[in-house]
Amino acid sequence: EAITQTLTQNKWDLTKRRINQDLVVCGIASCKTNFNKSNGITVDYVDPSYLIYSYTEDPNFEDIYYVGEVKSLTIPEIAKQFPHLTEESLEN
C-alpha cells in the first residue's frame, strides 16, 4: 500500500505515459526516484535527451558504469537538496 500511495502522489500514470511514448519514439526511456526531507519520496521523469550514460553493449543497460542527468536548478531547489549549504556558498 505504501508503494501504491507513493506512486499515486507522484502521478505515476502520467509519468508512465511519457516513458512509454519515449520508448516508442526514441527507443530509450528513463525515470528516477529521489528522497529529501521536504518532499519525501519522488518519482521523476527524465528526458532521454538529457540522459548521460557510459557505453553499453547490453540492451537492458546492466553493464553501464555510470548514469546521470543534465539538469538546471534554481537556488531554492539547490538549498532544498543541500540544506547544509550556507547563504554565502549558495550565492557563489
PyMOL Python script that loads the backbone (N, CA, C, O; Angstrom):
from pymol import cmd

cmd.read_pdbstr("""\
ATOM      1  N   GLU A   1       0.811  -1.193   0.000  1.00  0.00           N
ATOM      2  CA  GLU A   1       0.000   0.000   0.000  1.00  0.00           C
ATOM      3  C   GLU A   1       0.859   1.265   0.000  1.00  0.00           C
ATOM      4  O   GLU A   1       0.481   2.283  -0.580  1.00  0.00           O
ATOM      5  N   ALA A   2       2.020   1.189   0.657  1.00  0.00           N
ATOM      6  CA  ALA A   2       2.902   2.358   0.704  1.00  0.00           C
ATOM      7  C   ALA A   2       3.427   2.698  -0.688  1.00  0.00           C
ATOM      8  O   ALA A   2       3.505   3.870  -1.058  1.00  0.00           O
ATOM      9  N   ILE A   3       3.787   1.673  -1.458  1.00  0.00           N
ATOM     10  CA  ILE A   3       4.284   1.914  -2.819  1.00  0.00           C
ATOM     11  C   ILE A   3       3.185   2.493  -3.688  1.00  0.00           C
ATOM     12  O   ILE A   3       3.429   3.435  -4.442  1.00  0.00           O
ATOM     13  N   THR A   4       1.983   1.953  -3.598  1.00  0.00           N
ATOM     14  CA  THR A   4       0.849   2.459  -4.371  1.00  0.00           C
ATOM     15  C   THR A   4       0.563   3.912  -4.024  1.00  0.00           C
ATOM     16  O   THR A   4       0.315   4.724  -4.915  1.00  0.00           O
ATOM     17  N   GLN A   5       0.593   4.246  -2.745  1.00  0.00           N
ATOM     18  CA  GLN A   5       0.345   5.619  -2.305  1.00  0.00           C
ATOM     19  C   GLN A   5       1.430   6.565  -2.814  1.00  0.00           C
ATOM     20  O   GLN A   5       1.126   7.673  -3.257  1.00  0.00           O
ATOM     21  N   THR A   6       2.680   6.142  -2.754  1.00  0.00           N
ATOM     22  CA  THR A   6       3.789   6.965  -3.239  1.00  0.00           C
ATOM     23  C   THR A   6       3.655   7.226  -4.735  1.00  0.00           C
ATOM     24  O   THR A   6       3.823   8.361  -5.182  1.00  0.00           O
ATOM     25  N   LEU A   7       3.353   6.184  -5.513  1.00  0.00           N
ATOM     26  CA  LEU A   7       3.183   6.351  -6.958  1.00  0.00           C
ATOM     27  C   LEU A   7       1.988   7.240  -7.274  1.00  0.00           C
ATOM     28  O   LEU A   7       2.048   8.039  -8.208  1.00  0.00           O
ATOM     29  N   THR A   8       0.914   7.118  -6.520  1.00  0.00           N
ATOM     30  CA  THR A   8      -0.273   7.964  -6.736  1.00  0.00           C
ATOM     31  C   THR A   8       0.054   9.426  -6.464  1.00  0.00           C
ATOM     32  O   THR A   8      -0.346  10.300  -7.234  1.00  0.00           O
ATOM     33  N   GLN A   9       0.771   9.705  -5.387  1.00  0.00           N
ATOM     34  CA  GLN A   9       1.137  11.089  -5.054  1.00  0.00           C
ATOM     35  C   GLN A   9       2.048  11.702  -6.108  1.00  0.00           C
ATOM     36  O   GLN A   9       2.039  12.918  -6.301  1.00  0.00           O
ATOM     37  N   ASN A  10       2.833  10.876  -6.790  1.00  0.00           N
ATOM     38  CA  ASN A  10       3.762  11.362  -7.809  1.00  0.00           C
ATOM     39  C   ASN A  10       3.177  11.306  -9.220  1.00  0.00           C
ATOM     40  O   ASN A  10       3.900  11.503 -10.196  1.00  0.00           O
ATOM     41  N   LYS A  11       1.882  11.040  -9.333  1.00  0.00           N
ATOM     42  CA  LYS A  11       1.191  10.982 -10.633  1.00  0.00           C
ATOM     43  C   LYS A  11       1.888  10.016 -11.579  1.00  0.00           C
ATOM     44  O   LYS A  11       2.229  10.375 -12.706  1.00  0.00           O
ATOM     45  N   TRP A  12       2.097   8.791 -11.115  1.00  0.00           N
ATOM     46  CA  TRP A  12       2.809   7.769 -11.869  1.00  0.00           C
ATOM     47  C   TRP A  12       2.148   7.478 -13.212  1.00  0.00           C
ATOM     48  O   TRP A  12       2.848   7.204 -14.187  1.00  0.00           O
ATOM     49  N   ASP A  13       0.813   7.531 -13.288  1.00  0.00           N
ATOM     50  CA  ASP A  13       0.137   7.242 -14.555  1.00  0.00           C
ATOM     51  C   ASP A  13       0.598   8.184 -15.661  1.00  0.00           C
ATOM     52  O   ASP A  13       0.788   7.754 -16.798  1.00  0.00           O
ATOM     53  N   LEU A  14       0.779   9.465 -15.341  1.00  0.00           N
ATOM     54  CA  LEU A  14       1.243  10.431 -16.339  1.00  0.00           C
ATOM     55  C   LEU A  14       2.707  10.195 -16.699  1.00  0.00           C
ATOM     56  O   LEU A  14       3.083  10.280 -17.868  1.00  0.00           O
ATOM     57  N   THR A  15       3.528   9.900 -15.699  1.00  0.00           N
ATOM     58  CA  THR A  15       4.937   9.614 -15.952  1.00  0.00           C
ATOM     59  C   THR A  15       5.082   8.365 -16.803  1.00  0.00           C
ATOM     60  O   THR A  15       5.912   8.321 -17.712  1.00  0.00           O
ATOM     61  N   LYS A  16       4.282   7.356 -16.514  1.00  0.00           N
ATOM     62  CA  LYS A  16       4.334   6.102 -17.266  1.00  0.00           C
ATOM     63  C   LYS A  16       3.965   6.325 -18.733  1.00  0.00           C
ATOM     64  O   LYS A  16       4.550   5.702 -19.619  1.00  0.00           O
ATOM     65  N   ARG A  17       3.010   7.196 -18.992  1.00  0.00           N
ATOM     66  CA  ARG A  17       2.650   7.534 -20.383  1.00  0.00           C
ATOM     67  C   ARG A  17       3.829   8.145 -21.125  1.00  0.00           C
ATOM     68  O   ARG A  17       4.120   7.775 -22.263  1.00  0.00           O
ATOM     69  N   ARG A  18       4.511   9.090 -20.466  1.00  0.00           N
ATOM     70  CA  ARG A  18       5.661   9.745 -21.105  1.00  0.00           C
ATOM     71  C   ARG A  18       6.773   8.744 -21.359  1.00  0.00           C
ATOM     72  O   ARG A  18       7.425   8.790 -22.402  1.00  0.00           O
ATOM     73  N   ILE A  19       6.996   7.836 -20.410  1.00  0.00           N
ATOM     74  CA  ILE A  19       8.027   6.805 -20.578  1.00  0.00           C
ATOM     75  C   ILE A  19       7.680   5.901 -21.753  1.00  0.00           C
ATOM     76  O   ILE A  19       8.541   5.600 -22.580  1.00  0.00           O
ATOM     77  N   ASN A  20       6.441   5.471 -21.833  1.00  0.00           N
ATOM     78  CA  ASN A  20       6.022   4.613 -22.945  1.00  0.00           C
ATOM     79  C   ASN A  20       6.173   5.321 -24.281  1.00  0.00           C
ATOM     80  O   ASN A  20       6.593   4.705 -25.261  1.00  0.00           O
ATOM     81  N   GLN A  21       5.837   6.607 -24.338  1.00  0.00           N
ATOM     82  CA  GLN A  21       5.990   7.376 -25.574  1.00  0.00           C
ATOM     83  C   GLN A  21       7.466   7.462 -25.966  1.00  0.00           C
ATOM     84  O   GLN A  21       7.804   7.297 -27.138  1.00  0.00           O
ATOM     85  N   ASP A  22       8.348   7.719 -24.991  1.00  0.00           N
ATOM     86  CA  ASP A  22       9.783   7.767 -25.274  1.00  0.00           C
ATOM     87  C   ASP A  22      10.295   6.434 -25.791  1.00  0.00           C
ATOM     88  O   ASP A  22      11.128   6.402 -26.696  1.00  0.00           O
ATOM     89  N   LEU A  23       9.810   5.332 -25.229  1.00  0.00           N
ATOM     90  CA  LEU A  23      10.234   4.015 -25.691  1.00  0.00           C
ATOM     91  C   LEU A  23       9.866   3.789 -27.146  1.00  0.00           C
ATOM     92  O   LEU A  23      10.651   3.223 -27.906  1.00  0.00           O
ATOM     93  N   VAL A  24       8.676   4.227 -27.539  1.00  0.00           N
ATOM     94  CA  VAL A  24       8.225   4.036 -28.917  1.00  0.00           C
ATOM     95  C   VAL A  24       8.969   4.969 -29.866  1.00  0.00           C
ATOM     96  O   VAL A  24       9.414   4.541 -30.931  1.00  0.00           O
ATOM     97  N   VAL A  25       9.109   6.243 -29.489  1.00  0.00           N
ATOM     98  CA  VAL A  25       9.701   7.246 -30.369  1.00  0.00           C
ATOM     99  C   VAL A  25      11.233   7.170 -30.385  1.00  0.00           C
ATOM    100  O   VAL A  25      11.841   7.165 -31.455  1.00  0.00           O
ATOM    101  N   CYS A  26      11.855   7.112 -29.200  1.00  0.00           N
ATOM    102  CA  CYS A  26      13.317   7.189 -29.094  1.00  0.00           C
ATOM    103  C   CYS A  26      13.988   5.831 -28.918  1.00  0.00           C
ATOM    104  O   CYS A  26      15.169   5.675 -29.226  1.00  0.00           O
ATOM    105  N   GLY A  27      13.245   4.862 -28.429  1.00  0.00           N
ATOM    106  CA  GLY A  27      13.829   3.555 -28.147  1.00  0.00           C
ATOM    107  C   GLY A  27      14.521   3.485 -26.801  1.00  0.00           C
ATOM    108  O   GLY A  27      15.125   2.464 -26.473  1.00  0.00           O
ATOM    109  N   ILE A  28      14.445   4.557 -26.007  1.00  0.00           N
ATOM    110  CA  ILE A  28      15.052   4.605 -24.675  1.00  0.00           C
ATOM    111  C   ILE A  28      14.176   5.496 -23.795  1.00  0.00           C
ATOM    112  O   ILE A  28      13.618   6.491 -24.257  1.00  0.00           O
ATOM    113  N   ALA A  29      14.068   5.121 -22.525  1.00  0.00           N
ATOM    114  CA  ALA A  29      13.271   5.909 -21.582  1.00  0.00           C
ATOM    115  C   ALA A  29      13.877   5.775 -20.195  1.00  0.00           C
ATOM    116  O   ALA A  29      14.593   4.816 -19.908  1.00  0.00           O
ATOM    117  N   SER A  30      13.580   6.751 -19.334  1.00  0.00           N
ATOM    118  CA  SER A  30      14.165   6.720 -18.003  1.00  0.00           C
ATOM    119  C   SER A  30      13.321   7.520 -17.023  1.00  0.00           C
ATOM    120  O   SER A  30      12.670   8.502 -17.381  1.00  0.00           O
ATOM    121  N   CYS A  31      13.355   7.070 -15.782  1.00  0.00           N
ATOM    122  CA  CYS A  31      12.818   7.837 -14.668  1.00  0.00           C
ATOM    123  C   CYS A  31      13.712   7.574 -13.479  1.00  0.00           C
ATOM    124  O   CYS A  31      14.530   6.654 -13.508  1.00  0.00           O
ATOM    125  N   LYS A  32      13.569   8.365 -12.435  1.00  0.00           N
ATOM    126  CA  LYS A  32      14.420   8.180 -11.263  1.00  0.00           C
ATOM    127  C   LYS A  32      13.621   8.436 -10.002  1.00  0.00           C
ATOM    128  O   LYS A  32      12.623   9.157 -10.006  1.00  0.00           O
ATOM    129  N   THR A  33      14.082   7.829  -8.926  1.00  0.00           N
ATOM    130  CA  THR A  33      13.487   8.088  -7.623  1.00  0.00           C
ATOM    131  C   THR A  33      14.442   8.969  -6.835  1.00  0.00           C
ATOM    132  O   THR A  33      15.657   8.931  -7.027  1.00  0.00           O
ATOM    133  N   ASN A  34      13.867   9.754  -5.953  1.00  0.00           N
ATOM    134  CA  ASN A  34      14.648  10.681  -5.163  1.00  0.00           C
ATOM    135  C   ASN A  34      14.007  10.795  -3.787  1.00  0.00           C
ATOM    136  O   ASN A  34      12.819  10.513  -3.632  1.00  0.00           O
ATOM    137  N   PHE A  35      14.768  11.198  -2.809  1.00  0.00           N
ATOM    138  CA  PHE A  35      14.229  11.425  -1.467  1.00  0.00           C
ATOM    139  C   PHE A  35      14.895  12.643  -0.863  1.00  0.00           C
ATOM    140  O   PHE A  35      16.119  12.771  -0.882  1.00  0.00           O
ATOM    141  N   ASN A  36      14.073  13.542  -0.324  1.00  0.00           N
ATOM    142  CA  ASN A  36      14.590  14.608   0.522  1.00  0.00           C
ATOM    143  C   ASN A  36      13.574  14.874   1.625  1.00  0.00           C
ATOM    144  O   ASN A  36      12.416  14.470   1.521  1.00  0.00           O
ATOM    145  N   LYS A  37      14.005  15.544   2.668  1.00  0.00           N
ATOM    146  CA  LYS A  37      13.165  15.722   3.850  1.00  0.00           C
ATOM    147  C   LYS A  37      11.926  16.560   3.579  1.00  0.00           C
ATOM    148  O   LYS A  37      10.890  16.338   4.207  1.00  0.00           O
ATOM    149  N   SER A  38      12.004  17.514   2.665  1.00  0.00           N
ATOM    150  CA  SER A  38      10.866  18.401   2.432  1.00  0.00           C
ATOM    151  C   SER A  38       9.807  17.780   1.518  1.00  0.00           C
ATOM    152  O   SER A  38       8.618  18.032   1.708  1.00  0.00           O
ATOM    153  N   ASN A  39      10.213  16.969   0.524  1.00  0.00           N
ATOM    154  CA  ASN A  39       9.249  16.394  -0.420  1.00  0.00           C
ATOM    155  C   ASN A  39       8.992  14.911  -0.199  1.00  0.00           C
ATOM    156  O   ASN A  39       8.027  14.369  -0.738  1.00  0.00           O
ATOM    157  N   GLY A  40       9.819  14.256   0.568  1.00  0.00           N
ATOM    158  CA  GLY A  40       9.676  12.813   0.750  1.00  0.00           C
ATOM    159  C   GLY A  40      10.182  12.077  -0.484  1.00  0.00           C
ATOM    160  O   GLY A  40      11.131  12.521  -1.130  1.00  0.00           O
ATOM    161  N   ILE A  41       9.551  10.956  -0.810  1.00  0.00           N
ATOM    162  CA  ILE A  41       9.945  10.156  -1.966  1.00  0.00           C
ATOM    163  C   ILE A  41       9.296  10.736  -3.212  1.00  0.00           C
ATOM    164  O   ILE A  41       8.088  10.971  -3.236  1.00  0.00           O
ATOM    165  N   THR A  42      10.102  10.968  -4.253  1.00  0.00           N
ATOM    166  CA  THR A  42       9.563  11.449  -5.522  1.00  0.00           C
ATOM    167  C   THR A  42       9.998  10.524  -6.652  1.00  0.00           C
ATOM    168  O   THR A  42      11.084   9.946  -6.616  1.00  0.00           O
ATOM    169  N   VAL A  43       9.140  10.396  -7.646  1.00  0.00           N
ATOM    170  CA  VAL A  43       9.446   9.661  -8.866  1.00  0.00           C
ATOM    171  C   VAL A  43       9.443  10.691  -9.982  1.00  0.00           C
ATOM    172  O   VAL A  43       8.407  11.290 -10.269  1.00  0.00           O
ATOM    173  N   ASP A  44      10.591  10.904 -10.616  1.00  0.00           N
ATOM    174  CA  ASP A  44      10.748  11.969 -11.598  1.00  0.00           C
ATOM    175  C   ASP A  44      11.013  11.407 -12.988  1.00  0.00           C
ATOM    176  O   ASP A  44      11.773  10.452 -13.150  1.00  0.00           O
ATOM    177  N   TYR A  45      10.383  12.004 -13.977  1.00  0.00           N
ATOM    178  CA  TYR A  45      10.621  11.679 -15.383  1.00  0.00           C
ATOM    179  C   TYR A  45      11.968  12.255 -15.802  1.00  0.00           C
ATOM    180  O   TYR A  45      12.328  13.357 -15.387  1.00  0.00           O
ATOM    181  N   VAL A  46      12.709  11.522 -16.617  1.00  0.00           N
ATOM    182  CA  VAL A  46      13.984  12.005 -17.160  1.00  0.00           C
ATOM    183  C   VAL A  46      13.876  12.013 -18.681  1.00  0.00           C
ATOM    184  O   VAL A  46      13.636  10.978 -19.303  1.00  0.00           O
ATOM    185  N   ASP A  47      14.053  13.183 -19.266  1.00  0.00           N
ATOM    186  CA  ASP A  47      14.017  13.322 -20.718  1.00  0.00           C
ATOM    187  C   ASP A  47      15.235  12.612 -21.310  1.00  0.00           C
ATOM    188  O   ASP A  47      16.358  12.873 -20.879  1.00  0.00           O
ATOM    189  N   PRO A  48      15.038  11.718 -22.290  1.00  0.00           N
ATOM    190  CA  PRO A  48      16.173  10.987 -22.861  1.00  0.00           C
ATOM    191  C   PRO A  48      17.260  11.883 -23.455  1.00  0.00           C
ATOM    192  O   PRO A  48      18.423  11.484 -23.505  1.00  0.00           O
ATOM    193  N   SER A  49      16.900  13.082 -23.905  1.00  0.00           N
ATOM    194  CA  SER A  49      17.917  13.973 -24.473  1.00  0.00           C
ATOM    195  C   SER A  49      18.844  14.539 -23.397  1.00  0.00           C
ATOM    196  O   SER A  49      19.923  15.032 -23.727  1.00  0.00           O
ATOM    197  N   TYR A  50      18.458  14.484 -22.127  1.00  0.00           N
ATOM    198  CA  TYR A  50      19.289  14.957 -21.024  1.00  0.00           C
ATOM    199  C   TYR A  50      19.955  13.814 -20.259  1.00  0.00           C
ATOM    200  O   TYR A  50      20.585  14.045 -19.227  1.00  0.00           O
ATOM    201  N   LEU A  51      19.822  12.600 -20.752  1.00  0.00           N
ATOM    202  CA  LEU A  51      20.375  11.425 -20.091  1.00  0.00           C
ATOM    203  C   LEU A  51      21.818  11.204 -20.524  1.00  0.00           C
ATOM    204  O   LEU A  51      22.142  11.274 -21.709  1.00  0.00           O
ATOM    205  N   ILE A  52      22.678  10.939 -19.548  1.00  0.00           N
ATOM    206  CA  ILE A  52      24.097  10.670 -19.802  1.00  0.00           C
ATOM    207  C   ILE A  52      24.412   9.300 -19.222  1.00  0.00           C
ATOM    208  O   ILE A  52      24.086   9.017 -18.069  1.00  0.00           O
ATOM    209  N   TYR A  53      25.051   8.448 -20.027  1.00  0.00           N
ATOM    210  CA  TYR A  53      25.403   7.119 -19.519  1.00  0.00           C
ATOM    211  C   TYR A  53      26.642   6.612 -20.244  1.00  0.00           C
ATOM    212  O   TYR A  53      26.961   7.061 -21.345  1.00  0.00           O
ATOM    213  N   SER A  54      27.331   5.675 -19.612  1.00  0.00           N
ATOM    214  CA  SER A  54      28.542   5.111 -20.190  1.00  0.00           C
ATOM    215  C   SER A  54      28.182   4.145 -21.314  1.00  0.00           C
ATOM    216  O   SER A  54      27.027   3.748 -21.469  1.00  0.00           O
ATOM    217  N   TYR A  55      29.187   3.778 -22.086  1.00  0.00           N
ATOM    218  CA  TYR A  55      28.996   2.843 -23.192  1.00  0.00           C
ATOM    219  C   TYR A  55      28.433   1.524 -22.672  1.00  0.00           C
ATOM    220  O   TYR A  55      28.807   1.057 -21.596  1.00  0.00           O
ATOM    221  N   THR A  56      27.528   0.931 -23.451  1.00  0.00           N
ATOM    222  CA  THR A  56      26.937  -0.333 -23.067  1.00  0.00           C
ATOM    223  C   THR A  56      26.738  -1.221 -24.287  1.00  0.00           C
ATOM    224  O   THR A  56      26.452  -0.739 -25.383  1.00  0.00           O
ATOM    225  N   GLU A  57      26.891  -2.492 -24.084  1.00  0.00           N
ATOM    226  CA  GLU A  57      26.565  -3.468 -25.122  1.00  0.00           C
ATOM    227  C   GLU A  57      25.300  -4.227 -24.759  1.00  0.00           C
ATOM    228  O   GLU A  57      24.771  -4.986 -25.572  1.00  0.00           O
ATOM    229  N   ASP A  58      24.820  -4.027 -23.551  1.00  0.00           N
ATOM    230  CA  ASP A  58      23.640  -4.719 -23.049  1.00  0.00           C
ATOM    231  C   ASP A  58      22.383  -3.903 -23.369  1.00  0.00           C
ATOM    232  O   ASP A  58      22.337  -2.717 -23.040  1.00  0.00           O
ATOM    233  N   PRO A  59      21.366  -4.496 -23.998  1.00  0.00           N
ATOM    234  CA  PRO A  59      20.151  -3.746 -24.301  1.00  0.00           C
ATOM    235  C   PRO A  59      19.379  -3.309 -23.053  1.00  0.00           C
ATOM    236  O   PRO A  59      18.537  -2.414 -23.124  1.00  0.00           O
ATOM    237  N   ASN A  60      19.663  -3.933 -21.924  1.00  0.00           N
ATOM    238  CA  ASN A  60      18.999  -3.565 -20.670  1.00  0.00           C
ATOM    239  C   ASN A  60      19.865  -2.673 -19.787  1.00  0.00           C
ATOM    240  O   ASN A  60      19.504  -2.404 -18.641  1.00  0.00           O
ATOM    241  N   PHE A  61      21.004  -2.209 -20.304  1.00  0.00           N
ATOM    242  CA  PHE A  61      21.895  -1.278 -19.606  1.00  0.00           C
ATOM    243  C   PHE A  61      22.429  -1.858 -18.295  1.00  0.00           C
ATOM    244  O   PHE A  61      22.719  -1.102 -17.368  1.00  0.00           O
ATOM    245  N   GLU A  62      22.563  -3.161 -18.202  1.00  0.00           N
ATOM    246  CA  GLU A  62      23.038  -3.773 -16.961  1.00  0.00           C
ATOM    247  C   GLU A  62      24.543  -3.665 -16.784  1.00  0.00           C
ATOM    248  O   GLU A  62      25.049  -3.916 -15.690  1.00  0.00           O
ATOM    249  N   ASP A  63      25.275  -3.297 -17.834  1.00  0.00           N
ATOM    250  CA  ASP A  63      26.730  -3.198 -17.723  1.00  0.00           C
ATOM    251  C   ASP A  63      27.243  -1.757 -17.747  1.00  0.00           C
ATOM    252  O   ASP A  63      28.428  -1.535 -17.992  1.00  0.00           O
ATOM    253  N   ILE A  64      26.370  -0.772 -17.495  1.00  0.00           N
ATOM    254  CA  ILE A  64      26.833   0.617 -17.508  1.00  0.00           C
ATOM    255  C   ILE A  64      27.642   0.921 -16.253  1.00  0.00           C
ATOM    256  O   ILE A  64      27.390   0.369 -15.182  1.00  0.00           O
ATOM    257  N   TYR A  65      28.603   1.796 -16.408  1.00  0.00           N
ATOM    258  CA  TYR A  65      29.480   2.185 -15.313  1.00  0.00           C
ATOM    259  C   TYR A  65      28.919   3.396 -14.568  1.00  0.00           C
ATOM    260  O   TYR A  65      29.056   3.487 -13.348  1.00  0.00           O
ATOM    261  N   TYR A  66      28.294   4.319 -15.284  1.00  0.00           N
ATOM    262  CA  TYR A  66      27.693   5.497 -14.666  1.00  0.00           C
ATOM    263  C   TYR A  66      26.448   5.903 -15.445  1.00  0.00           C
ATOM    264  O   TYR A  66      26.290   5.553 -16.614  1.00  0.00           O
ATOM    265  N   VAL A  67      25.580   6.637 -14.788  1.00  0.00           N
ATOM    266  CA  VAL A  67      24.395   7.208 -15.420  1.00  0.00           C
ATOM    267  C   VAL A  67      24.106   8.536 -14.728  1.00  0.00           C
ATOM    268  O   VAL A  67      24.313   8.667 -13.522  1.00  0.00           O
ATOM    269  N   GLY A  68      23.631   9.518 -15.485  1.00  0.00           N
ATOM    270  CA  GLY A  68      23.345  10.823 -14.910  1.00  0.00           C
ATOM    271  C   GLY A  68      22.356  11.590 -15.762  1.00  0.00           C
ATOM    272  O   GLY A  68      21.906  11.120 -16.807  1.00  0.00           O
ATOM    273  N   GLU A  69      22.034  12.771 -15.294  1.00  0.00           N
ATOM    274  CA  GLU A  69      21.076  13.634 -15.977  1.00  0.00           C
ATOM    275  C   GLU A  69      21.591  15.064 -15.949  1.00  0.00           C
ATOM    276  O   GLU A  69      22.047  15.540 -14.909  1.00  0.00           O
ATOM    277  N   VAL A  70      21.522  15.751 -17.078  1.00  0.00           N
ATOM    278  CA  VAL A  70      21.847  17.171 -17.145  1.00  0.00           C
ATOM    279  C   VAL A  70      20.603  17.916 -16.687  1.00  0.00           C
ATOM    280  O   VAL A  70      19.520  17.722 -17.238  1.00  0.00           O
ATOM    281  N   LYS A  71      20.759  18.769 -15.679  1.00  0.00           N
ATOM    282  CA  LYS A  71      19.588  19.408 -15.094  1.00  0.00           C
ATOM    283  C   LYS A  71      19.923  20.823 -14.647  1.00  0.00           C
ATOM    284  O   LYS A  71      20.975  21.051 -14.050  1.00  0.00           O
ATOM    285  N   SER A  72      19.045  21.768 -14.928  1.00  0.00           N
ATOM    286  CA  SER A  72      19.191  23.140 -14.444  1.00  0.00           C
ATOM    287  C   SER A  72      18.386  23.280 -13.157  1.00  0.00           C
ATOM    288  O   SER A  72      17.235  22.851 -13.081  1.00  0.00           O
ATOM    289  N   LEU A  73      19.003  23.880 -12.154  1.00  0.00           N
ATOM    290  CA  LEU A  73      18.346  24.058 -10.859  1.00  0.00           C
ATOM    291  C   LEU A  73      18.372  25.523 -10.455  1.00  0.00           C
ATOM    292  O   LEU A  73      19.327  26.242 -10.750  1.00  0.00           O
ATOM    293  N   THR A  74      17.324  25.955  -9.785  1.00  0.00           N
ATOM    294  CA  THR A  74      17.304  27.298  -9.207  1.00  0.00           C
ATOM    295  C   THR A  74      17.979  27.238  -7.835  1.00  0.00           C
ATOM    296  O   THR A  74      18.174  26.158  -7.277  1.00  0.00           O
ATOM    297  N   ILE A  75      18.326  28.388  -7.307  1.00  0.00           N
ATOM    298  CA  ILE A  75      18.973  28.432  -5.994  1.00  0.00           C
ATOM    299  C   ILE A  75      18.074  27.848  -4.904  1.00  0.00           C
ATOM    300  O   ILE A  75      18.580  27.099  -4.068  1.00  0.00           O
ATOM    301  N   PRO A  76      16.768  28.143  -4.862  1.00  0.00           N
ATOM    302  CA  PRO A  76      15.925  27.500  -3.842  1.00  0.00           C
ATOM    303  C   PRO A  76      15.887  25.971  -3.966  1.00  0.00           C
ATOM    304  O   PRO A  76      15.817  25.273  -2.955  1.00  0.00           O
ATOM    305  N   GLU A  77      15.934  25.452  -5.187  1.00  0.00           N
ATOM    306  CA  GLU A  77      15.960  23.999  -5.357  1.00  0.00           C
ATOM    307  C   GLU A  77      17.269  23.410  -4.836  1.00  0.00           C
ATOM    308  O   GLU A  77      17.274  22.339  -4.230  1.00  0.00           O
ATOM    309  N   ILE A  78      18.372  24.107  -5.071  1.00  0.00           N
ATOM    310  CA  ILE A  78      19.672  23.649  -4.567  1.00  0.00           C
ATOM    311  C   ILE A  78      19.674  23.682  -3.034  1.00  0.00           C
ATOM    312  O   ILE A  78      20.180  22.761  -2.393  1.00  0.00           O
ATOM    313  N   ALA A  79      19.112  24.737  -2.454  1.00  0.00           N
ATOM    314  CA  ALA A  79      19.046  24.842  -0.993  1.00  0.00           C
ATOM    315  C   ALA A  79      18.191  23.726  -0.403  1.00  0.00           C
ATOM    316  O   ALA A  79      18.479  23.234   0.687  1.00  0.00           O
ATOM    317  N   LYS A  80      17.146  23.327  -1.112  1.00  0.00           N
ATOM    318  CA  LYS A  80      16.282  22.255  -0.639  1.00  0.00           C
ATOM    319  C   LYS A  80      17.008  20.907  -0.683  1.00  0.00           C
ATOM    320  O   LYS A  80      16.851  20.084   0.218  1.00  0.00           O
ATOM    321  N   GLN A  81      17.796  20.689  -1.727  1.00  0.00           N
ATOM    322  CA  GLN A  81      18.531  19.432  -1.856  1.00  0.00           C
ATOM    323  C   GLN A  81      19.728  19.355  -0.921  1.00  0.00           C
ATOM    324  O   GLN A  81      20.076  18.276  -0.441  1.00  0.00           O
ATOM    325  N   PHE A  82      20.361  20.497  -0.660  1.00  0.00           N
ATOM    326  CA  PHE A  82      21.565  20.530   0.170  1.00  0.00           C
ATOM    327  C   PHE A  82      21.375  21.528   1.309  1.00  0.00           C
ATOM    328  O   PHE A  82      21.912  22.634   1.250  1.00  0.00           O
ATOM    329  N   PRO A  83      20.625  21.159   2.338  1.00  0.00           N
ATOM    330  CA  PRO A  83      20.293  22.105   3.420  1.00  0.00           C
ATOM    331  C   PRO A  83      21.498  22.547   4.253  1.00  0.00           C
ATOM    332  O   PRO A  83      21.406  23.534   4.983  1.00  0.00           O
ATOM    333  N   HIS A  84      22.618  21.841   4.158  1.00  0.00           N
ATOM    334  CA  HIS A  84      23.801  22.206   4.931  1.00  0.00           C
ATOM    335  C   HIS A  84      24.570  23.376   4.340  1.00  0.00           C
ATOM    336  O   HIS A  84      25.468  23.901   4.998  1.00  0.00           O
ATOM    337  N   LEU A  85      24.249  23.810   3.106  1.00  0.00           N
ATOM    338  CA  LEU A  85      24.969  24.921   2.481  1.00  0.00           C
ATOM    339  C   LEU A  85      24.558  26.257   3.106  1.00  0.00           C
ATOM    340  O   LEU A  85      23.387  26.469   3.423  1.00  0.00           O
ATOM    341  N   THR A  86      25.521  27.141   3.276  1.00  0.00           N
ATOM    342  CA  THR A  86      25.234  28.476   3.813  1.00  0.00           C
ATOM    343  C   THR A  86      24.756  29.390   2.686  1.00  0.00           C
ATOM    344  O   THR A  86      24.882  29.061   1.507  1.00  0.00           O
ATOM    345  N   GLU A  87      24.209  30.531   3.066  1.00  0.00           N
ATOM    346  CA  GLU A  87      23.743  31.505   2.073  1.00  0.00           C
ATOM    347  C   GLU A  87      24.888  31.978   1.180  1.00  0.00           C
ATOM    348  O   GLU A  87      24.711  32.164  -0.024  1.00  0.00           O
ATOM    349  N   GLU A  88      26.056  32.170   1.775  1.00  0.00           N
ATOM    350  CA  GLU A  88      27.220  32.643   1.022  1.00  0.00           C
ATOM    351  C   GLU A  88      27.648  31.610  -0.024  1.00  0.00           C
ATOM    352  O   GLU A  88      27.940  31.964  -1.166  1.00  0.00           O
ATOM    353  N   SER A  89      27.683  30.357   0.363  1.00  0.00           N
ATOM    354  CA  SER A  89      28.077  29.319  -0.599  1.00  0.00           C
ATOM    355  C   SER A  89      27.011  29.125  -1.678  1.00  0.00           C
ATOM    356  O   SER A  89      27.341  28.764  -2.807  1.00  0.00           O
ATOM    357  N   LEU A  90      25.759  29.356  -1.351  1.00  0.00           N
ATOM    358  CA  LEU A  90      24.704  29.282  -2.370  1.00  0.00           C
ATOM    359  C   LEU A  90      24.848  30.391  -3.402  1.00  0.00           C
ATOM    360  O   LEU A  90      24.623  30.176  -4.593  1.00  0.00           O
ATOM    361  N   GLU A  91      25.223  31.582  -2.938  1.00  0.00           N
ATOM    362  CA  GLU A  91      25.407  32.694  -3.867  1.00  0.00           C
ATOM    363  C   GLU A  91      26.584  32.447  -4.798  1.00  0.00           C
ATOM    364  O   GLU A  91      26.545  32.838  -5.965  1.00  0.00           O
ATOM    365  N   ASN A  92      27.634  31.800  -4.291  1.00  0.00           N
ATOM    366  CA  ASN A  92      28.803  31.503  -5.117  1.00  0.00           C
ATOM    367  C   ASN A  92      28.438  30.456  -6.141  1.00  0.00           C
ATOM    368  O   ASN A  92      29.281  30.058  -6.944  1.00  0.00           O
TER     369      ASN A  92
END
""", "prot")
cmd.dss("prot")
cmd.show_as("cartoon", "prot")
cmd.util.cbc("prot")
cmd.orient("prot")
